[in-house]
């Protein structure tokens, strides 16, 4: 096809939007043009696209038109499925006649997301017994585990993908662990009797042939960090829900040691090495466990001497075991390769984390955590992932990052800094150039929503009930006739509010944790009088347009906890470098969460409602302006009576329409 006959970007976008049953929006066109410019110019782009913009097509169309392989990484399963099951098939169908070729697409996830035929047919190496354990025989058929395993065996004969997310309804994590492996536990296709039929290998092969590969942030992070490519080579990377990327990369780069984890490694290794090596690892594990029993939560700015000795003993014993496993094979162990792989994976992880902590890098943060159910753990995470992202993400491809919330405090520089990018227009040899574009939103926020700050309330403290806040919340919910999404800074606060309002108001109040998230959201959307209360993890999981969500309440500005080891360490590091640690870390963290929370209110052009923040600091503190400028441009007020009248009017209008 000659250049003169090439379809324009406008023609391609129009065809794609028509195919998915939508309408073109100015922001979508602007976004597509900006993405095309970045991709064609081999440059980097941060693009904020508000809810309702249609950003998926805004980046898919120019990416497909470019003709080189594209990797799209997103944070949520919902968007991955939307791309692969809805947007990409329709877009490819629509563009094929214009492009005169048919781009191929595929989904790729981590290996543990796919059913392992070796595990399914040969069993699972267990810690308590020699050889292999058949979970299908050991689990009672009438038990939940037994029923899940029988379903998995039947499903294995039916599925074409082996992808856990294609199994409906799903199964428990415990059941899935019986039929899946991590990448470290995998025997490898060439050594596995089922390698030719392997679902994970098939997914990789499809990805190698695809023009568009849809994956997740975690796999993108593994591909970048671990130096063992799991994604096919690509010229363009598009990161959707990019506000989540730093958190996901940090999670992948975080190491953890627990007594249970170490003891499992000991049991697995004992079957494969001589008594001396096994005893050394056992002794080191016991020393570590004794220390962990006394561990108090908090950051370890220096590694205590006794912990240092325990970790060095673990590291050295693990190294000896790894070497011994590599040099011995026990033919008496049934399917020994699977046993060896599982043992090696466990011991190598112990060695890697222990060695990392004992090295004491100034770029790592080490801390103890204690969980009521699981006990104590020792964790290590990078102080920052910005350098890692700058080096690994932006050096060899064009990168487009997009989200509804990338401009915080009015510009992109805060998010850019977390990604390792210098302020816009100041990039150089050490920091790549990039451009930021805000394509706006199709919604008229000042007319569709109100931002209400309860300036008259007492300032929230670290602990204790806020009686005046609960009174305010009850009055707002009553004025709204229910229809409320309550977003709380802690589970304790959400539970206290639910308990209090259930005793005061005659509206159904759902609470996170009492049902699955999917069930809660379905029930919330089905009955307009219903309220849904939950914590931070709810803030991005609720997409309920219409009258069921006309009031979004945040109980307080969601700063990180003062005792959060990683966030406090990052804040301190910024201050020591001469910056404002509070604004760069705590306020930016809060702004991002609040923007996501406020974004739950207006999901369609007909939505009306109120975002109520029950924390006076948003109106009175010096940082309040920064936080407010990070939110959608709602009409702003601190007048409690005006807000009650507005909520009552919105409720009456919805009732009059039969909603």
C-alpha positions, 0 to 999 in steps of 0.5 A: 500500500503506498503512502498516498493510499494509506488511511488517515488516523481519523478514518481508522479511529472512526471505523474502530469506534463505530465497530464497538458501538461508541461515538467519537469524542474530542479527547479520544481523537486528541489522544490518538493523535498524541499516541501516533506522534509518540509511536512514530517518533520513537518518543515517550508520552504521559497522557491523562484521559478522564473517565469516558474518554474511550482511551482503549481505542485512543491507544489501540488504533494508532498502535495497530496502524504503526505496524510494529509489535505492541505490548499493552500492560494493564493493572486489572483483570477487568481491563485485560478481558475487555481488551482481549474479548471486546475491544481488540476483536472488534477493532481488528475486524474494523481496521482490516479492510483499511490496513489491508492486513489483519493484526493478531493479538494474544494475552500473556500472564505469569506461568502460575496463572495457567493449569500445569498438566504435569501437576494435574496428572503426576501430583504435587510434591509435598513437604510431609511425604516422600515422592508425590501426593495425589490431591485428587485421592487425598481430598474428600470428594464432598469437601470444598477442596475435593469438589474444586479439584474434580472440577479442575480435572474435568475442566482440563479436558475442556479448556483451550487456554488453561487460563485460571480466569477462564474457569467460571466459577473459580476455585480456591487459591488452595485448589489452584495451587495443586494444579499450577507451578511458578516459573521457578518450579516449572520443569521446562518444556523440553524436560516435561512429559507434557511440554508439547501440550503445556498451556503456558508454553502455548500462550507464549508461542501465541504471544510471539506471533501476535502484533498486540500482546496484552499482559499485566503490570506484574509480568512487565515488571518481572520482564524488566527486573529479572533480566530473563525475558518473558515478553516477546521483543517489542517496539512499543509499550503502552502502560494503561492504569499507569498510576498503579505501575510504581506500586506493582513494580515495587511489589515484584521487587520486594523480598520476604522471609517468614519462619513458615517459608524457611521451614518448608524449604528445609523439609523439601531440601531434606529429601535431596541432600546429605544429613550434614547440609540438611542439618545446617539449614535446619539449625539456621532455620531454628535460629531465625524462627526464634528471632522472629518470635520476638520481632516487633513491627517497624523499620530496621535502619541497621540490621541487629547483630543477632539477626545479621548472624542468623541471616548469614547462617541461612544464606550460607546453608542455603548456598550449600543445599543449592549446590548439593541439590545440583550435584545429586539425584535420588532415583528412589524418589518418584518423579524426582525432577519435580521434587528437585525443582520445588525444593530448589525454588524454595531454597533459592528464594531463601538464599536470595532474600537473605543475601540481599538483606545481609548486603545492606544496600543503602537503596533497600528498606528492611522492616519487620511486619506482624500479622495476627494470623500469619505471624511475623515476616521480614521484608526488603523493598527498594527505596525507589524504583525510579532508577530501575524504571528509567533504565529498564523501561524507557531505554529501548522502546517508545513508551506511552503511559495513560490513566485517568489520574496522572496529573497531580497538583496540576501537572505530570511531574510528580508521577513522572519523577516516580517513574524516573523521568525529569520534569517535562522539558528538562530531560537529557542524557540521563533522563529521557525526554517525554511529553505530557498531554491531558485530553480532558473528559467528556463529562461536565464536572462542574455541572454534574458533581459537587465537591463538599469538604466538611470544614466544621468537623474536628480534625481526624486523629490517629486513633479513636472514634470520630462521633461528629464524623459519624453524625455527618455521614448519617445525615448525608446518607439520609439526605441522599436516600442511600445511594452511597459509596463509603471509602474509608482509610482503614477496615476498622473505620469502615466496620465502625461506620457500617455498624453505627449507621445500620443502627441509625438508618433504614437503608441496606449497608453492605460492608467489604469482606462480608461477601466477595467484591463482585457480589457486593458491587452487583448488590450495590448496583441493583438497589439504589437505596443500598450503601457500600462501605469499604477500604482503599482496595475498593477505590478502583473496583467500583464502576457503577454509573447511574442512581445507585452511586450519587454520594461518594464519601471519604472519611479522611485524607488517605495519607500513608500511615506514619509508621509505614516503613517504606513510605516513611523511608522514601519521605526521609530520603527526599528530605535528605536530598533537599526536597519536600518529602511530605509533598513528594511522597505523602501528599502525592500518595493521598492525591492519587488515591483521592483522585481515584476515589472521586472518580467513582462518582461520575461514570456516565454523562447523566450521572449527578452527585456529591463527593464528600470529604469528611476531613477539614484539612482538605479546606484548611491545610496548606496542602489542601489546594494541591489535593483539590487540584488533583481531583475532577473539577467539581463545583466546590463548597463547604456549606453543609446545608447546601449539600443536603439540599442538593443531595435531596434534590438529586434523590427526588429526581431519581425517584421521579424517574423511577430509578 
